Amino acid sequence: MLRQRIEGGDFQAHALARQFLGSQHRHLDLDQYVHELIEKLVPLGQGTLEQVAAALTMHPRTVQRQLRNLGASFETLLDDWRKEVALELLARPDVSMAEIAQQLGYAEQSTFTRSCRRWFAQTPRAKRQELRADVRRPQAW
């Protein structure tokens, strides 16, 4: 029945709909879906494993097990995302350290400072100064 032709159907509308729907369908591995959800939920204060699993309509243990099968973990994905975003935000002098900590989903700025020491072997302020110095340094071509 689904393959039957509809009388008076609009071929252009059908082609546009197929093109649109085809571009909407992406095949992502679970770790990529989790990364996207972390990116969307953490700034809203909702980036826990349980909340990400709920968004995927999965049990948290199932998410952990499937990520482990892909060689990943929720904690590693979250930490990698935080590090990436921290670099972007530290490069912006208009964003305070407290705002960065909040955007990364940390309850305390001190937790953000400890993470920076682990990631970059320096404080957030020192990393910000380094990033600003890199921007001001002339490029040799």
N, CA, C and O atoms as CSV, one atom per row, in Angstrom:
chain,resi,resn,atom,element,x,y,z
A,1,MET,N,N,0.806,-1.198,0.000
A,1,MET,CA,C,0.000,0.000,0.000
A,1,MET,C,C,0.853,1.268,0.000
A,1,MET,O,O,0.505,2.264,-0.634
A,2,LEU,N,N,1.981,1.215,0.725
A,2,LEU,CA,C,2.821,2.401,0.795
A,2,LEU,C,C,3.434,2.761,-0.553
A,2,LEU,O,O,3.798,3.914,-0.780
A,3,ARG,N,N,3.547,1.802,-1.429
A,3,ARG,CA,C,4.147,2.062,-2.737
A,3,ARG,C,C,3.124,2.481,-3.789
A,3,ARG,O,O,3.495,2.810,-4.915
A,4,GLN,N,N,1.857,2.472,-3.436
A,4,GLN,CA,C,0.835,2.875,-4.394
A,4,GLN,C,C,0.939,4.364,-4.665
A,4,GLN,O,O,1.218,5.165,-3.773
A,5,ARG,N,N,0.714,4.698,-5.887
A,5,ARG,CA,C,0.756,6.081,-6.323
A,5,ARG,C,C,-0.493,6.813,-5.860
A,5,ARG,O,O,-1.594,6.263,-5.885
A,6,ILE,N,N,-0.310,8.071,-5.433
A,6,ILE,CA,C,-1.438,8.886,-4.997
A,6,ILE,C,C,-1.880,9.736,-6.179
A,6,ILE,O,O,-1.084,10.451,-6.788
A,7,GLU,N,N,-3.184,9.641,-6.490
A,7,GLU,CA,C,-3.724,10.433,-7.591
A,7,GLU,C,C,-3.612,11.914,-7.275
A,7,GLU,O,O,-3.983,12.348,-6.185
A,8,GLY,N,N,-3.112,12.679,-8.209
A,8,GLY,CA,C,-2.993,14.124,-8.031
A,8,GLY,C,C,-1.850,14.520,-7.109
A,8,GLY,O,O,-1.820,15.651,-6.623
A,9,GLY,N,N,-0.908,13.615,-6.859
A,9,GLY,CA,C,0.227,13.906,-5.981
A,9,GLY,C,C,1.157,14.940,-6.606
A,9,GLY,O,O,1.269,15.022,-7.829
A,10,ASP,N,N,1.800,15.702,-5.795
A,10,ASP,CA,C,2.716,16.755,-6.242
A,10,ASP,C,C,4.137,16.196,-6.240
A,10,ASP,O,O,4.721,15.967,-5.181
A,11,PHE,N,N,4.686,15.977,-7.435
A,11,PHE,CA,C,6.008,15.374,-7.551
A,11,PHE,C,C,7.104,16.275,-6.988
A,11,PHE,O,O,8.061,15.783,-6.390
A,12,GLN,N,N,6.974,17.580,-7.171
A,12,GLN,CA,C,7.982,18.505,-6.635
A,12,GLN,C,C,7.975,18.489,-5.109
A,12,GLN,O,O,9.035,18.468,-4.483
A,13,ALA,N,N,6.797,18.500,-4.516
A,13,ALA,CA,C,6.695,18.462,-3.057
A,13,ALA,C,C,7.277,17.150,-2.531
A,13,ALA,O,O,7.955,17.129,-1.504
A,14,HIS,N,N,7.007,16.063,-3.242
A,14,HIS,CA,C,7.538,14.767,-2.839
A,14,HIS,C,C,9.068,14.777,-2.900
A,14,HIS,O,O,9.726,14.297,-1.977
A,15,ALA,N,N,9.626,15.312,-3.963
A,15,ALA,CA,C,11.087,15.363,-4.105
A,15,ALA,C,C,11.707,16.228,-3.012
A,15,ALA,O,O,12.731,15.864,-2.434
A,16,LEU,N,N,11.087,17.373,-2.730
A,16,LEU,CA,C,11.595,18.240,-1.666
A,16,LEU,C,C,11.506,17.560,-0.305
A,16,LEU,O,O,12.424,17.662,0.509
A,17,ALA,N,N,10.405,16.872,-0.064
A,17,ALA,CA,C,10.237,16.174,1.215
A,17,ALA,C,C,11.281,15.065,1.363
A,17,ALA,O,O,11.859,14.900,2.437
A,18,ARG,N,N,11.522,14.310,0.301
A,18,ARG,CA,C,12.529,13.242,0.353
A,18,ARG,C,C,13.918,13.825,0.607
A,18,ARG,O,O,14.699,13.282,1.389
A,19,GLN,N,N,14.214,14.937,-0.063
A,19,GLN,CA,C,15.525,15.571,0.120
A,19,GLN,C,C,15.676,16.056,1.563
A,19,GLN,O,O,16.716,15.836,2.184
A,20,PHE,N,N,14.652,16.712,2.094
A,20,PHE,CA,C,14.704,17.232,3.460
A,20,PHE,C,C,14.827,16.099,4.472
A,20,PHE,O,O,15.691,16.132,5.348
A,21,LEU,N,N,13.969,15.108,4.348
A,21,LEU,CA,C,13.990,14.006,5.303
A,21,LEU,C,C,15.275,13.190,5.198
A,21,LEU,O,O,15.771,12.675,6.200
A,22,GLY,N,N,15.803,13.076,4.005
A,22,GLY,CA,C,17.067,12.364,3.829
A,22,GLY,C,C,18.212,13.066,4.520
A,22,GLY,O,O,19.117,12.418,5.046
A,23,SER,N,N,18.180,14.394,4.524
A,23,SER,CA,C,19.261,15.138,5.181
A,23,SER,C,C,19.099,15.129,6.697
A,23,SER,O,O,20.059,15.387,7.423
A,24,GLN,N,N,17.899,14.835,7.179
A,24,GLN,CA,C,17.661,14.807,8.617
A,24,GLN,C,C,18.136,13.501,9.245
A,24,GLN,O,O,18.466,13.457,10.430
A,25,HIS,N,N,18.168,12.469,8.467
A,25,HIS,CA,C,18.550,11.168,9.009
A,25,HIS,C,C,20.069,11.038,8.992
A,25,HIS,O,O,20.709,11.075,7.942
A,26,ARG,N,N,20.612,10.888,10.173
A,26,ARG,CA,C,22.052,10.681,10.298
A,26,ARG,C,C,22.261,9.421,11.113
A,26,ARG,O,O,21.525,9.144,12.061
A,27,HIS,N,N,23.254,8.679,10.737
A,27,HIS,CA,C,23.587,7.517,11.544
A,27,HIS,C,C,24.790,7.872,12.397
A,27,HIS,O,O,25.900,8.042,11.892
A,28,LEU,N,N,24.558,7.980,13.675
A,28,LEU,CA,C,25.633,8.284,14.609
A,28,LEU,C,C,25.796,7.116,15.570
A,28,LEU,O,O,24.830,6.440,15.923
A,29,ASP,N,N,27.030,6.897,15.980
A,29,ASP,CA,C,27.262,5.922,17.037
A,29,ASP,C,C,26.796,6.535,18.344
A,29,ASP,O,O,26.638,7.751,18.450
A,30,LEU,N,N,26.579,5.692,19.328
A,30,LEU,CA,C,26.060,6.157,20.611
A,30,LEU,C,C,26.966,7.227,21.223
A,30,LEU,O,O,26.473,8.196,21.801
A,31,ASP,N,N,28.280,7.061,21.102
A,31,ASP,CA,C,29.173,8.053,21.695
A,31,ASP,C,C,28.988,9.427,21.071
A,31,ASP,O,O,29.148,10.439,21.752
A,32,GLN,N,N,28.654,9.480,19.785
A,32,GLN,CA,C,28.396,10.761,19.125
A,32,GLN,C,C,27.080,11.373,19.608
A,32,GLN,O,O,26.996,12.583,19.817
A,33,TYR,N,N,26.056,10.538,19.785
A,33,TYR,CA,C,24.789,11.028,20.336
A,33,TYR,C,C,24.988,11.565,21.750
A,33,TYR,O,O,24.477,12.629,22.099
A,34,VAL,N,N,25.736,10.816,22.559
A,34,VAL,CA,C,25.989,11.240,23.931
A,34,VAL,C,C,26.746,12.572,23.924
A,34,VAL,O,O,26.429,13.464,24.711
A,35,HIS,N,N,27.735,12.714,23.049
A,35,HIS,CA,C,28.489,13.971,22.963
A,35,HIS,C,C,27.553,15.131,22.618
A,35,HIS,O,O,27.639,16.199,23.223
A,36,GLU,N,N,26.669,14.925,21.656
A,36,GLU,CA,C,25.713,15.979,21.285
A,36,GLU,C,C,24.800,16.335,22.455
A,36,GLU,O,O,24.519,17.509,22.692
A,37,LEU,N,N,24.340,15.328,23.180
A,37,LEU,CA,C,23.462,15.596,24.322
A,37,LEU,C,C,24.218,16.307,25.437
A,37,LEU,O,O,23.666,17.204,26.074
A,38,ILE,N,N,25.450,15.930,25.682
A,38,ILE,CA,C,26.270,16.630,26.670
A,38,ILE,C,C,26.375,18.099,26.284
A,38,ILE,O,O,26.203,18.986,27.120
A,39,GLU,N,N,26.655,18.343,25.026
A,39,GLU,CA,C,26.807,19.713,24.508
A,39,GLU,C,C,25.537,20.539,24.720
A,39,GLU,O,O,25.615,21.739,24.983
A,40,LYS,N,N,24.390,19.912,24.609
A,40,LYS,CA,C,23.118,20.618,24.749
A,40,LYS,C,C,22.649,20.716,26.192
A,40,LYS,O,O,22.085,21.736,26.589
A,41,LEU,N,N,22.874,19.669,26.984
A,41,LEU,CA,C,22.292,19.608,28.314
A,41,LEU,C,C,23.146,20.217,29.417
A,41,LEU,O,O,22.601,20.814,30.345
A,42,VAL,N,N,24.467,20.086,29.345
A,42,VAL,CA,C,25.321,20.571,30.430
A,42,VAL,C,C,25.132,22.067,30.678
A,42,VAL,O,O,24.980,22.464,31.833
A,43,PRO,N,N,25.135,22.915,29.645
A,43,PRO,CA,C,24.929,24.342,29.916
A,43,PRO,C,C,23.574,24.654,30.567
A,43,PRO,O,O,23.395,25.721,31.155
A,44,LEU,N,N,22.635,23.728,30.459
A,44,LEU,CA,C,21.326,23.900,31.085
A,44,LEU,C,C,21.285,23.296,32.484
A,44,LEU,O,O,20.241,23.299,33.138
A,45,GLY,N,N,22.417,22.783,32.938
A,45,GLY,CA,C,22.476,22.156,34.255
A,45,GLY,C,C,21.878,20.771,34.295
A,45,GLY,O,O,21.456,20.307,35.355
A,46,GLN,N,N,21.834,20.097,33.147
A,46,GLN,CA,C,21.177,18.792,33.066
A,46,GLN,C,C,22.051,17.744,32.392
A,46,GLN,O,O,21.530,16.908,31.652
A,47,GLY,N,N,23.339,17.758,32.617
A,47,GLY,CA,C,24.226,16.869,31.876
A,47,GLY,C,C,24.701,15.648,32.626
A,47,GLY,O,O,25.816,15.186,32.384
A,48,THR,N,N,23.900,15.104,33.526
A,48,THR,CA,C,24.321,13.897,34.228
A,48,THR,C,C,24.081,12.677,33.348
A,48,THR,O,O,23.344,12.739,32.364
A,49,LEU,N,N,24.710,11.576,33.715
A,49,LEU,CA,C,24.509,10.321,32.992
A,49,LEU,C,C,23.032,9.949,32.975
A,49,LEU,O,O,22.513,9.517,31.945
A,50,GLU,N,N,22.359,10.113,34.093
A,50,GLU,CA,C,20.950,9.749,34.180
A,50,GLU,C,C,20.101,10.606,33.242
A,50,GLU,O,O,19.182,10.098,32.599
A,51,GLN,N,N,20.404,11.895,33.162
A,51,GLN,CA,C,19.624,12.787,32.300
A,51,GLN,C,C,19.903,12.521,30.822
A,51,GLN,O,O,18.991,12.577,29.997
A,52,VAL,N,N,21.148,12.235,30.492
A,52,VAL,CA,C,21.491,11.899,29.107
A,52,VAL,C,C,20.827,10.567,28.734
A,52,VAL,O,O,20.272,10.436,27.643
A,53,ALA,N,N,20.882,9.590,29.631
A,53,ALA,CA,C,20.248,8.302,29.367
A,53,ALA,C,C,18.739,8.469,29.174
A,53,ALA,O,O,18.147,7.840,28.298
A,54,ALA,N,N,18.126,9.315,29.992
A,54,ALA,CA,C,16.684,9.562,29.850
A,54,ALA,C,C,16.379,10.183,28.487
A,54,ALA,O,O,15.384,9.830,27.854
A,55,ALA,N,N,17.223,11.096,28.037
A,55,ALA,CA,C,17.012,11.714,26.721
A,55,ALA,C,C,17.144,10.680,25.605
A,55,ALA,O,O,16.527,10.813,24.548
A,56,LEU,N,N,17.945,9.660,25.847
A,56,LEU,CA,C,18.108,8.583,24.867
A,56,LEU,C,C,17.081,7.467,25.056
A,56,LEU,O,O,17.071,6.489,24.308
A,57,THR,N,N,16.222,7.619,26.058
A,57,THR,CA,C,15.255,6.597,26.474
A,57,THR,C,C,15.942,5.250,26.717
A,57,THR,O,O,15.499,4.200,26.252
A,58,MET,N,N,17.039,5.331,27.466
A,58,MET,CA,C,17.812,4.140,27.815
A,58,MET,C,C,18.087,4.166,29.313
A,58,MET,O,O,18.019,5.220,29.946
A,59,HIS,N,N,18.395,3.018,29.867
A,59,HIS,CA,C,18.818,2.940,31.255
A,59,HIS,C,C,20.278,3.388,31.325
A,59,HIS,O,O,21.050,3.083,30.416
A,60,PRO,N,N,20.676,4.102,32.377
A,60,PRO,CA,C,22.064,4.558,32.482
A,60,PRO,C,C,23.095,3.437,32.365
A,60,PRO,O,O,24.154,3.631,31.768
A,61,ARG,N,N,22.798,2.279,32.922
A,61,ARG,CA,C,23.749,1.157,32.820
A,61,ARG,C,C,23.888,0.677,31.379
A,61,ARG,O,O,24.967,0.259,30.959
A,62,THR,N,N,22.796,0.738,30.630
A,62,THR,CA,C,22.846,0.344,29.216
A,62,THR,C,C,23.716,1.323,28.446
A,62,THR,O,O,24.514,0.919,27.600
A,63,VAL,N,N,23.567,2.601,28.735
A,63,VAL,CA,C,24.407,3.614,28.080
A,63,VAL,C,C,25.875,3.347,28.408
A,63,VAL,O,O,26.720,3.341,27.514
A,64,GLN,N,N,26.175,3.130,29.674
A,64,GLN,CA,C,27.554,2.860,30.077
A,64,GLN,C,C,28.110,1.609,29.385
A,64,GLN,O,O,29.242,1.616,28.901
A,65,ARG,N,N,27.324,0.558,29.341
A,65,ARG,CA,C,27.767,-0.695,28.726
A,65,ARG,C,C,28.031,-0.513,27.230
A,65,ARG,O,O,29.045,-0.979,26.711
A,66,GLN,N,N,27.115,0.167,26.547
A,66,GLN,CA,C,27.292,0.354,25.107
A,66,GLN,C,C,28.462,1.296,24.807
A,66,GLN,O,O,29.178,1.101,23.825
A,67,LEU,N,N,28.655,2.307,25.643
A,67,LEU,CA,C,29.815,3.183,25.460
A,67,LEU,C,C,31.107,2.394,25.689
A,67,LEU,O,O,32.078,2.556,24.949
A,68,ARG,N,N,31.115,1.551,26.704
A,68,ARG,CA,C,32.293,0.733,26.987
A,68,ARG,C,C,32.617,-0.164,25.791
A,68,ARG,O,O,33.786,-0.370,25.462
A,69,ASN,N,N,31.575,-0.698,25.140
A,69,ASN,CA,C,31.782,-1.529,23.945
A,69,ASN,C,C,32.390,-0.738,22.796
A,69,ASN,O,O,33.042,-1.308,21.921
A,70,LEU,N,N,32.177,0.573,22.797
A,70,LEU,CA,C,32.768,1.450,21.773
A,70,LEU,C,C,34.127,1.997,22.207
A,70,LEU,O,O,34.756,2.764,21.479
A,71,GLY,N,N,34.571,1.599,23.393
A,71,GLY,CA,C,35.856,2.073,23.896
A,71,GLY,C,C,35.783,3.459,24.502
A,71,GLY,O,O,36.782,4.176,24.541
A,72,ALA,N,N,34.616,3.838,24.970
A,72,ALA,CA,C,34.414,5.168,25.545
A,72,ALA,C,C,33.729,5.026,26.901
A,72,ALA,O,O,33.341,3.932,27.312
A,73,SER,N,N,33.595,6.150,27.575
A,73,SER,CA,C,32.818,6.192,28.812
A,73,SER,C,C,32.148,7.552,28.903
A,73,SER,O,O,32.607,8.527,28.309
A,74,PHE,N,N,31.067,7.603,29.645
A,74,PHE,CA,C,30.364,8.877,29.802
A,74,PHE,C,C,31.284,9.908,30.429
A,74,PHE,O,O,31.321,11.059,29.995
A,75,GLU,N,N,32.027,9.500,31.448
A,75,GLU,CA,C,32.909,10.430,32.158
A,75,GLU,C,C,33.978,11.000,31.229
A,75,GLU,O,O,34.283,12.191,31.297
A,76,THR,N,N,34.546,10.167,30.367
A,76,THR,CA,C,35.566,10.631,29.425
A,76,THR,C,C,34.970,11.584,28.402
A,76,THR,O,O,35.570,12.612,28.084
A,77,LEU,N,N,33.787,11.247,27.881
A,77,LEU,CA,C,33.128,12.132,26.907
A,77,LEU,C,C,32.815,13.485,27.530
A,77,LEU,O,O,33.019,14.526,26.905
A,78,LEU,N,N,32.319,13.468,28.763
A,78,LEU,CA,C,32.000,14.708,29.459
A,78,LEU,C,C,33.265,15.512,29.715
A,78,LEU,O,O,33.287,16.723,29.493
A,79,ASP,N,N,34.311,14.854,30.175
A,79,ASP,CA,C,35.569,15.537,30.466
A,79,ASP,C,C,36.185,16.126,29.201
A,79,ASP,O,O,36.674,17.256,29.220
A,80,ASP,N,N,36.167,15.376,28.109
A,80,ASP,CA,C,36.714,15.880,26.838
A,80,ASP,C,C,35.934,17.091,26.348
A,80,ASP,O,O,36.518,18.063,25.868
A,81,TRP,N,N,34.597,17.028,26.471
A,81,TRP,CA,C,33.774,18.165,26.055
A,81,TRP,C,C,34.088,19.386,26.915
A,81,TRP,O,O,34.246,20.491,26.397
A,82,ARG,N,N,34.177,19.185,28.215
A,82,ARG,CA,C,34.480,20.302,29.117
A,82,ARG,C,C,35.820,20.942,28.767
A,82,ARG,O,O,35.934,22.167,28.741
A,83,LYS,N,N,36.818,20.132,28.502
A,83,LYS,CA,C,38.147,20.650,28.167
A,83,LYS,C,C,38.096,21.493,26.892
A,83,LYS,O,O,38.668,22.581,26.831
A,84,GLU,N,N,37.409,20.979,25.885
A,84,GLU,CA,C,37.271,21.673,24.603
A,84,GLU,C,C,36.565,23.025,24.782
A,84,GLU,O,O,37.014,24.043,24.254
A,85,VAL,N,N,35.477,23.022,25.519
A,85,VAL,CA,C,34.706,24.250,25.734
A,85,VAL,C,C,35.474,25.213,26.635
A,85,VAL,O,O,35.419,26.427,26.440
A,86,ALA,N,N,36.184,24.676,27.614
A,86,ALA,CA,C,36.993,25.525,28.496
A,86,ALA,C,C,38.015,26.322,27.682
A,86,ALA,O,O,38.207,27.515,27.918
A,87,LEU,N,N,38.663,25.668,26.734
A,87,LEU,CA,C,39.633,26.378,25.886
A,87,LEU,C,C,38.972,27.510,25.111
A,87,LEU,O,O,39.516,28.611,25.022
A,88,GLU,N,N,37.803,27.236,24.553
A,88,GLU,CA,C,37.083,28.263,23.794
A,88,GLU,C,C,36.709,29.442,24.690
A,88,GLU,O,O,36.882,30.600,24.310
A,89,LEU,N,N,36.197,29.139,25.882
A,89,LEU,CA,C,35.735,30.206,26.775
A,89,LEU,C,C,36.890,30.948,27.437
A,89,LEU,O,O,36.794,32.153,27.666
A,90,LEU,N,N,37.967,30.256,27.743
A,90,LEU,CA,C,39.134,30.936,28.330
A,90,LEU,C,C,39.757,31.913,27.340
A,90,LEU,O,O,40.373,32.898,27.749
A,91,ALA,N,N,39.607,31.659,26.068
A,91,ALA,CA,C,40.142,32.562,25.043
A,91,ALA,C,C,39.324,33.847,24.938
A,91,ALA,O,O,39.744,34.804,24.288
A,92,ARG,N,N,38.159,33.864,25.577
A,92,ARG,CA,C,37.294,35.055,25.535
A,92,ARG,C,C,37.417,35.807,26.858
A,92,ARG,O,O,36.893,35.347,27.873
A,93,PRO,N,N,38.097,36.954,26.868
A,93,PRO,CA,C,38.292,37.685,28.126
A,93,PRO,C,C,37.003,38.258,28.714
A,93,PRO,O,O,36.979,38.632,29.887
A,94,ASP,N,N,35.943,38.334,27.928
A,94,ASP,CA,C,34.679,38.887,28.415
A,94,ASP,C,C,33.878,37.883,29.250
A,94,ASP,O,O,32.857,38.246,29.835
A,95,VAL,N,N,34.328,36.627,29.313
A,95,VAL,CA,C,33.616,35.600,30.069
A,95,VAL,C,C,34.369,35.357,31.377
A,95,VAL,O,O,35.553,35.020,31.365
A,96,SER,N,N,33.680,35.529,32.495
A,96,SER,CA,C,34.323,35.372,33.799
A,96,SER,C,C,34.569,33.898,34.103
A,96,SER,O,O,33.956,33.011,33.510
A,97,MET,N,N,35.470,33.663,35.029
A,97,MET,CA,C,35.780,32.284,35.444
A,97,MET,C,C,34.552,31.607,36.042
A,97,MET,O,O,34.328,30.416,35.828
A,98,ALA,N,N,33.763,32.365,36.789
A,98,ALA,CA,C,32.543,31.808,37.376
A,98,ALA,C,C,31.567,31.385,36.275
A,98,ALA,O,O,30.940,30.330,36.370
A,99,GLU,N,N,31.442,32.208,35.236
A,99,GLU,CA,C,30.552,31.869,34.119
A,99,GLU,C,C,31.049,30.621,33.397
A,99,GLU,O,O,30.254,29.764,33.011
A,100,ILE,N,N,32.359,30.520,33.216
A,100,ILE,CA,C,32.916,29.337,32.552
A,100,ILE,C,C,32.606,28.096,33.374
A,100,ILE,O,O,32.149,27.089,32.833
A,101,ALA,N,N,32.853,28.162,34.681
A,101,ALA,CA,C,32.579,27.020,35.550
A,101,ALA,C,C,31.113,26.612,35.443
A,101,ALA,O,O,30.798,25.423,35.388
A,102,GLN,N,N,30.227,27.587,35.414
A,102,GLN,CA,C,28.797,27.300,35.318
A,102,GLN,C,C,28.455,26.666,33.963
A,102,GLN,O,O,27.710,25.688,33.910
A,103,GLN,N,N,28.993,27.215,32.877
A,103,GLN,CA,C,28.720,26.676,31.542
A,103,GLN,C,C,29.213,25.238,31.396
A,103,GLN,O,O,28.647,24.449,30.639
A,104,LEU,N,N,30.270,24.912,32.130
A,104,LEU,CA,C,30.821,23.564,32.063
A,104,LEU,C,C,30.115,22.590,33.007
A,104,LEU,O,O,30.431,21.401,33.034
A,105,GLY,N,N,29.164,23.102,33.774
A,105,GLY,CA,C,28.379,22.240,34.644
A,105,GLY,C,C,28.997,21.991,36.000
A,105,GLY,O,O,28.618,21.045,36.691
A,106,TYR,N,N,29.952,22.832,36.396
A,106,TYR,CA,C,30.563,22.690,37.716
A,106,TYR,C,C,29.781,23.505,38.729
A,106,TYR,O,O,29.382,24.638,38.456
A,107,ALA,N,N,29.567,22.927,39.890
A,107,ALA,CA,C,28.860,23.632,40.962
A,107,ALA,C,C,29.771,24.664,41.618
A,107,ALA,O,O,29.293,25.678,42.126
A,108,GLU,N,N,31.064,24.417,41.611
A,108,GLU,CA,C,32.025,25.301,42.272
A,108,GLU,C,C,33.120,25.702,41.286
A,108,GLU,O,O,33.544,24.900,40.454
A,109,GLN,N,N,33.561,26.921,41.388
A,109,GLN,CA,C,34.663,27.382,40.552
A,109,GLN,C,C,35.950,26.629,40.889
A,109,GLN,O,O,36.799,26.428,40.021
A,110,SER,N,N,36.095,26.216,42.140
A,110,SER,CA,C,37.290,25.477,42.554
A,110,SER,C,C,37.406,24.137,41.819
A,110,SER,O,O,38.512,23.671,41.546
A,111,THR,N,N,36.270,23.525,41.501
A,111,THR,CA,C,36.291,22.266,40.752
A,111,THR,C,C,36.796,22.511,39.343
A,111,THR,O,O,37.546,21.704,38.793
A,112,PHE,N,N,36.383,23.628,38.762
A,112,PHE,CA,C,36.876,24.018,37.442
A,112,PHE,C,C,38.385,24.244,37.495
A,112,PHE,O,O,39.105,23.827,36.587
A,113,THR,N,N,38.861,24.892,38.538
A,113,THR,CA,C,40.301,25.151,38.691
A,113,THR,C,C,41.068,23.833,38.768
A,113,THR,O,O,42.123,23.694,38.149
A,114,ARG,N,N,40.547,22.865,39.524
A,114,ARG,CA,C,41.216,21.555,39.620
A,114,ARG,C,C,41.241,20.854,38.261
A,114,ARG,O,O,42.237,20.228,37.898
A,115,SER,N,N,40.163,20.961,37.527
A,115,SER,CA,C,40.125,20.343,36.195
A,115,SER,C,C,41.146,20.998,35.275
A,115,SER,O,O,41.827,20.308,34.517
A,116,CYS,N,N,41.261,22.326,35.334
A,116,CYS,CA,C,42.247,23.024,34.501
A,116,CYS,C,C,43.663,22.576,34.834
A,116,CYS,O,O,44.491,22.388,33.942
A,117,ARG,N,N,43.929,22.408,36.105
A,117,ARG,CA,C,45.264,21.929,36.507
A,117,ARG,C,C,45.532,20.532,35.934
A,117,ARG,O,O,46.653,20.229,35.524
A,118,ARG,N,N,44.514,19.701,35.907
A,118,ARG,CA,C,44.659,18.347,35.353
A,118,ARG,C,C,44.827,18.384,33.833
A,118,ARG,O,O,45.676,17.683,33.284
A,119,TRP,N,N,44.010,19.210,33.148
A,119,TRP,CA,C,44.065,19.279,31.690
A,119,TRP,C,C,45.317,19.971,31.168
A,119,TRP,O,O,45.989,19.473,30.265
A,120,PHE,N,N,45.617,21.125,31.749
A,120,PHE,CA,C,46.637,22.006,31.179
A,120,PHE,C,C,47.867,22.181,32.069
A,120,PHE,O,O,48.820,22.855,31.678
A,121,ALA,N,N,47.856,21.592,33.240
A,121,ALA,CA,C,48.935,21.738,34.227
A,121,ALA,C,C,49.132,23.200,34.626
A,121,ALA,O,O,50.249,23.639,34.900
A,122,GLN,N,N,48.026,23.942,34.652
A,122,GLN,CA,C,48.056,25.334,35.100
A,122,GLN,C,C,46.655,25.790,35.478
A,122,GLN,O,O,45.662,25.139,35.154
A,123,THR,N,N,46.596,26.915,36.166
A,123,THR,CA,C,45.307,27.455,36.595
A,123,THR,C,C,44.554,28.021,35.395
A,123,THR,O,O,45.147,28.258,34.343
A,124,PRO,N,N,43.253,28.237,35.550
A,124,PRO,CA,C,42.489,28.845,34.451
A,124,PRO,C,C,43.028,30.226,34.072
A,124,PRO,O,O,43.105,30.565,32.891
A,125,ARG,N,N,43.398,31.011,35.069
A,125,ARG,CA,C,43.909,32.354,34.796
A,125,ARG,C,C,45.211,32.292,33.993
A,125,ARG,O,O,45.399,33.060,33.049
A,126,ALA,N,N,46.103,31.382,34.369
A,126,ALA,CA,C,47.366,31.233,33.638
A,126,ALA,C,C,47.113,30.744,32.207
A,126,ALA,O,O,47.772,31.197,31.271
A,127,LYS,N,N,46.163,29.823,32.040
A,127,LYS,CA,C,45.839,29.327,30.694
A,127,LYS,C,C,45.243,30.446,29.852
A,127,LYS,O,O,45.543,30.555,28.664
A,128,ARG,N,N,44.401,31.278,30.457
A,128,ARG,CA,C,43.820,32.414,29.740
A,128,ARG,C,C,44.923,33.363,29.273
A,128,ARG,O,O,44.903,33.823,28.131
A,129,GLN,N,N,45.872,33.654,30.140
A,129,GLN,CA,C,46.983,34.545,29.773
A,129,GLN,C,C,47.802,33.936,28.639
A,129,GLN,O,O,48.217,34.642,27.719
A,130,GLU,N,N,48.032,32.638,28.703
A,130,GLU,CA,C,48.768,31.954,27.632
A,130,GLU,C,C,48.018,32.046,26.312
A,130,GLU,O,O,48.619,32.328,25.275
A,131,LEU,N,N,46.716,31.811,26.340
A,131,LEU,CA,C,45.907,31.882,25.112
A,131,LEU,C,C,45.902,33.294,24.541
A,131,LEU,O,O,45.968,33.467,23.324
A,132,ARG,N,N,45.825,34.293,25.391
A,132,ARG,CA,C,45.831,35.683,24.927
A,132,ARG,C,C,47.188,36.038,24.340
A,132,ARG,O,O,47.260,36.762,23.348
A,133,ALA,N,N,48.272,35.535,24.943
A,133,ALA,CA,C,49.613,35.804,24.419
A,133,ALA,C,C,49.787,35.163,23.051
A,133,ALA,O,O,50.424,35.737,22.169
A,134,ASP,N,N,49.210,33.951,22.871
A,134,ASP,CA,C,49.295,33.278,21.575
A,134,ASP,C,C,48.578,34.062,20.490
A,134,ASP,O,O,49.024,34.096,19.343
A,135,VAL,N,N,47.464,34.695,20.850
A,135,VAL,CA,C,46.694,35.471,19.882
A,135,VAL,C,C,47.461,36.724,19.470
A,135,VAL,O,O,47.437,37.123,18.305
A,136,ARG,N,N,48.142,37.337,20.436
A,136,ARG,CA,C,48.871,38.584,20.147
A,136,ARG,C,C,50.191,38.343,19.438
A,136,ARG,O,O,50.717,39.248,18.791
A,137,ARG,N,N,50.735,37.136,19.547
A,137,ARG,CA,C,52.020,36.830,18.947
A,137,ARG,C,C,51.882,36.837,17.420
A,137,ARG,O,O,51.003,36.167,16.879
A,138,PRO,N,N,52.742,37.586,16.724
A,138,PRO,CA,C,52.642,37.622,15.257
A,138,PRO,C,C,53.005,36.256,14.651
A,138,PRO,O,O,53.900,35.556,15.123
A,139,GLN,N,N,52.291,35.924,13.619
A,139,GLN,CA,C,52.521,34.663,12.931
A,139,GLN,C,C,53.658,34.807,11.930
A,139,GLN,O,O,53.696,35.778,11.174
A,140,ALA,N,N,54.578,33.863,11.916
A,140,ALA,CA,C,55.671,33.866,10.947
A,140,ALA,C,C,55.245,33.046,9.745
A,140,ALA,O,O,54.908,31.868,9.870
A,141,TRP,N,N,55.261,33.664,8.604
A,141,TRP,CA,C,54.854,32.946,7.378
A,141,TRP,C,C,56.051,32.575,6.652
A,141,TRP,O,O,55.963,31.962,5.589
